[in-house]
């Protein structure tokens, strides 16, 4: 399912109700590897996210997905995957301050095969080290933007989740 299908179906209606009922101050949207569609479809979907969040009194923070290996499944969508973060950044830039775009390449880089990307050997899935690096970076950036101090890394990074078997199946380096 690509983004414009998601935002036009029952999923969107449920999400919009959830956003309104939770009354968040920030809605973080990580651009996915499934945000397919034309630039216009992507733009309309991202603007819908911003408008819905704004109606609920929240700001939006767009964050791109990490770099991944373009395999046979993703090959036909590679161009759309490249335009999605650019379109989200444009929407944020034209939102009048209702949305921002945080460039996560500062954490993962742009090359899925680089050590910095913290990908599993398949080049797609995130390792626990990648999740922790992203969480540290994102909470720090969001903290600056929203004026809060994130929890210290030592209070969460060494917890039991890092040994969860889901990560073990990915064969990430320790």
N, C-alpha and C positions, 0 to 999 in steps of 0.2 A: 504494500500500500504506500503510495507516496503522499507527501504532506498535504496537498490540496484535497485528496480524497479523505484523509483523516479529519481535516478541518471542516468538511462539508457534511459529515455523517453524524450518527448518534454519539460517537466518541467526543466530538467537539461540544455537543450540547451538554454532555455529562461533565466534561472538563470545565466549561464555562460556569456551570452551577457550582462546581467544587471551588473554583477560584473565588467566586462571589461569597460562598459560605465560609471559607477559611479566612477571608479578609487579610491576605498577606500584604506586606509592604513591598515585597520584591518577588517577582516571578522569574526564576532562572530557566532559560530554555537553551539546552545544549543541542545545537544543530546535529542532526543525525545523518548517518550514511544512507538513510531512506528519504531524505528531503528532496525527492525527485520532482520533476515538472519543469516547465519553462520558467524563465526569469519572472515573467508576469504572474505565474501561479505561485511561485515562491514568495514574491513580493506581497501578493494578496494575503497569503497565509500568515506571513510574519506581521503584516499590518493588523490582521485580525487578532493575533496574540497581543499586540500592543494595545489595541483598542479595548479588548476585553479586560486586560489587566488594569488599564487606566480607569475603566468604568468601575472597577472594584477598589480603586484607590491605591493601586500598586504600580511600581516601576517594573520594567523588564530589563533583564540582563541576558544578552545573547552571547553564547560561547560556542566556538566551532568544535567539531569533533576532532579527535586526534588523527594524525596521519595513519592511514592503513594501506596495506598491500592491496592493489587492485587486481583481484583474481577474476576468474571467469564469470562469477556471479555479478560482480560490480562493474565489469568492463563496459557494459552497455549504458551504464549510468554515470560514468566517470565525469563527463562534461557537466552534468547537472550537480554532481557532488562538488565540483570546483566552483560553480556559480553560487551555491547556497550561502556560504559565509560572506561572500561579497554583497549579495542582495541583503542579507540580514544587517550587515554593517551600514549599507545605504539606508535601510529602513530606520535603523537606530539614529543615524545622522540627521534624518529628516523628521524625527519624532518630537522635536521641540523639548527634549529633555526627558521624555517619558520612557525612553529606552537607551541603553548603552550597549556597546559591543566590546567585549574583553578578548584580546588576542591570545588564545591558549598556546600558540606556537612558541611562546616564551617558555613554556613548560616542556612540551613534547617535541618541539622543532617541526620540521615539515617533511622529513624523510622517515617513512615507516620502518626502514631497515637500520636506521641509526640507533645506537645504544640509548640515546636521550628519549626516543619514542616510547620506551618501556612497554613494548608489545610482546605478546606471546610468540612462540616460534611460527605460528600461522600468519603473523604480520597484521592481524586484525584485532584480536581480543586484547583487552587491557590486563596487565599484571597488577598484583596488589601494590607493587612499588609505583606503578603508574597512577593507580587510584589515590595512593597516599600523596604523591607529588602534586597531583592535580588538586586534591582537597586542600593541601597546605597553600598552594598558590591562589586558588579561587577564594578561599575564606579570607586570605590576606587582602586580596584585591577588593572583595566585597566589603570587608571591614573598613578599608579606606574610603570607599564610596559611600557607605551607609553609616559611618562613624560608630563602629563597634570593634571590640578586640576579640579576635577569634580564640578559641580554646588552644592552649599550647599543644604542639604536635605530640609531645611525650604523653599527653593525657589520653590519646586515642590511637596513635600509630602502632603501638606494640600490643594491641589487644588481640583477642582470640580470632577476630575476623580475618586477620592476615594468614592464619593457618587453615582457613576454611577449605574443604576439599574442592570447591569450585575452582579455586586458584590452582590447586595442585594438579588438576586435570589439564591445565593450560601449559604445564611444564615450563614455567617461568624460572629464570635464574634467581637464586636466593640473594 
